Amino acid sequence: MLLPIPEPYDFALSTVRFRDFGSDRATIWHDGGLHRVVEGHEVRVTPLEGGVSVEPGSPDAAAEVGHLLGLPFDLDAFRRWAGRDHELGRVVEALRGFRPTLHAHPFEALVVAITTQQISLCAAAAIRANFVERFGVRHDQAWAFPTRERMRRARPREFTVLGFSRAKAEYVLELAHSDLDLDALPERSDDEVIEALTAIRGLGRWTADWFLARHLARPHAWPAGDLGVRKAVSTFYAAGRPLSIEEVRHMGERFAPFENLSAQYLLAGARMAG
């Protein structure tokens, strides 16, 4: 089935993170396409004129792939607005066809954030691949990401051979056992989401900001505590001078009302520029 995506759209550019940082087995690049397991069935996503091909197609597959590929973002409005800012406008023009991706499910998004704390994205993907292979369900190329219910039966000692620290293992398990209703978070305000997430041990402001940005696609999410964001803002707006978290958080006002997309484009622009 065809899943329409507004033009301009460059599938290879938009999905480069799944190649550059390595696969965690839940979203895997294989033979020119992306593979994920949706509702027990593996789907393959490839570029097609007017959008992407999703096979086998279904309403569930279209909804999940659409979220994964960033359809909640209004890029037309963002591009018009970004053109008013010299530096950001140059980045957006250079990344023509780029559409940031999103995490498809809330539990997965938070586990991704936990594994990425204090280590590189490549190292985190490798550890998460071990986790997905150990606790997920294999299909053809991809694995179904481990469910929250499955993780409630796990024990901390099962994580150490996967590359997890003891603390991160406990964070995943505390999240799995918490009474937080993840499915209700989309109905809550940004501040309420931050408050709910940071009440769980191991989920700090950095994690909450990225959850808002890369799962809920909230326009005002601005992960000022992220080292990559700080470096990108420094590169484009401070001539490379190191910036503090507070300086970057304050600079977020410059990018209202598109803080989230600005951060994601600046990150991609800095990465593409080396």
Backbone hydrogen bonds, N-H to C=O, Kabsch-Sander energy under -0.5 kcal/mol:
donor,donor_aa,acceptor,acceptor_aa,energy
3,L,1,M,-0.5
3,L,52,V,-3.2
5,I,50,G,-1.9
10,D,97,G,-3.3
11,F,9,Y,-0.6
14,S,10,D,-2.5
15,T,11,F,-1.5
16,V,13,L,-1.1
18,F,15,T,-1.4
19,R,16,V,-1.6
20,D,16,V,-3.0
21,F,17,R,-1.7
24,D,27,T,-0.6
28,I,35,H,-2.1
30,H,28,I,-0.5
30,H,33,G,-3.1
33,G,30,H,-1.1
34,L,45,V,-2.4
35,H,28,I,-2.4
36,R,43,V,-1.7
38,V,36,R,-0.6
38,V,41,H,-3.3
41,H,38,V,-1.6
43,V,36,R,-3.5
44,R,55,E,-2.8
45,V,34,L,-3.1
46,T,53,S,-1.8
48,L,51,G,-2.2
51,G,48,L,-2.9
52,V,3,L,-2.0
53,S,46,T,-3.3
54,V,1,M,-2.7
55,E,44,R,-2.1
55,E,53,S,-0.5
62,A,58,S,-2.7
63,A,59,P,-2.3
64,E,60,D,-2.4
65,V,61,A,-2.7
66,G,62,A,-2.3
67,H,63,A,-1.8
68,L,64,E,-2.7
69,L,65,V,-2.5
70,G,67,H,-1.8
71,L,66,G,-2.7
73,F,70,G,-1.6
75,L,73,F,-1.1
78,F,74,D,-1.5
79,R,75,L,-3.0
80,R,76,D,-2.0
81,W,77,A,-2.1
82,A,78,F,-3.3
83,G,79,R,-1.4
84,R,81,W,-1.8
85,D,82,A,-1.9
86,H,84,R,-0.6
89,G,85,D,-3.0
90,R,86,H,-1.7
91,V,87,E,-1.8
92,V,88,L,-2.8
93,E,89,G,-2.2
94,A,90,R,-2.2
95,L,91,V,-1.8
96,R,93,E,-1.2
98,F,95,L,-2.6
102,L,68,L,-2.2
103,H,214,R,-4.0
109,A,105,H,-2.5
110,L,106,P,-2.0
111,V,107,F,-2.2
112,V,108,E,-2.7
113,A,109,A,-1.9
114,I,110,L,-2.4
115,T,111,V,-2.5
116,T,112,V,-1.3
117,Q,113,A,-0.7
117,Q,114,I,-1.0
119,I,116,T,-1.5
124,A,120,S,-2.4
125,A,121,L,-2.3
126,A,122,C,-1.9
127,I,123,A,-2.2
128,R,124,A,-2.7
129,A,125,A,-2.1
130,N,126,A,-1.6
131,F,127,I,-2.0
132,V,128,R,-2.9
133,E,129,A,-2.4
134,R,130,N,-2.1
135,F,131,F,-2.6
136,G,132,V,-2.4
137,V,144,A,-1.1
139,H,142,A,-2.4
143,W,25,R,-2.6
144,A,137,V,-3.1
151,M,147,T,-1.9
152,R,148,R,-1.1
153,R,150,R,-1.5
154,A,151,M,-1.2
158,E,155,R,-1.9
159,F,156,P,-1.9
160,T,156,P,-0.7
162,L,159,F,-1.6
163,G,159,F,-0.5
163,G,160,T,-1.2
164,F,159,F,-1.5
169,A,165,S,-2.2
170,E,166,R,-2.1
171,Y,167,A,-2.2
172,V,168,K,-2.3
173,L,169,A,-2.1
174,E,170,E,-2.7
175,L,171,Y,-2.3
176,A,172,V,-2.4
177,H,173,L,-2.2
178,S,174,E,-1.1
178,S,175,L,-0.6
182,L,180,L,-1.2
184,A,181,D,-1.1
185,L,182,L,-1.0
187,E,184,A,-1.5
188,R,185,L,-2.1
193,V,189,S,-2.5
194,I,190,D,-2.5
195,E,191,D,-2.4
196,A,192,E,-2.4
197,L,193,V,-2.6
198,T,194,I,-2.5
199,A,195,E,-0.6
200,I,197,L,-1.9
203,L,200,I,-2.1
204,G,202,G,-0.8
208,A,204,G,-2.3
209,D,205,R,-2.9
210,W,206,W,-2.1
211,F,207,T,-2.1
212,L,208,A,-2.3
213,A,209,D,-2.0
214,R,210,W,-3.6
215,H,211,F,-1.5
216,L,211,F,-2.1
218,R,212,L,-2.8
221,A,218,R,-1.3
224,A,222,W,-2.6
226,D,223,P,-1.8
230,R,226,D,-2.5
231,K,227,L,-2.5
232,A,228,G,-2.3
233,V,229,V,-2.8
234,S,230,R,-2.3
235,T,231,K,-2.6
236,F,232,A,-2.3
237,Y,233,V,-2.4
238,A,234,S,-1.7
240,G,234,S,-2.7
241,R,238,A,-2.4
248,V,244,S,-2.3
249,R,245,I,-2.9
250,H,246,E,-2.3
251,M,247,E,-1.9
252,G,248,V,-0.9
252,G,249,R,-0.7
253,E,250,H,-1.5
254,R,251,M,-1.7
255,F,252,G,-1.4
256,A,253,E,-1.1
258,F,255,F,-2.5
260,N,219,P,-2.7
262,S,258,F,-2.3
263,A,259,E,-2.5
264,Q,260,N,-2.2
265,Y,261,L,-2.5
266,L,262,S,-2.6
267,L,263,A,-2.4
268,A,264,Q,-2.1
269,G,265,Y,-2.9
270,A,266,L,-2.5
271,R,267,L,-2.3
272,M,268,A,-2.6
273,A,269,G,-1.6
274,G,271,R,-1.2
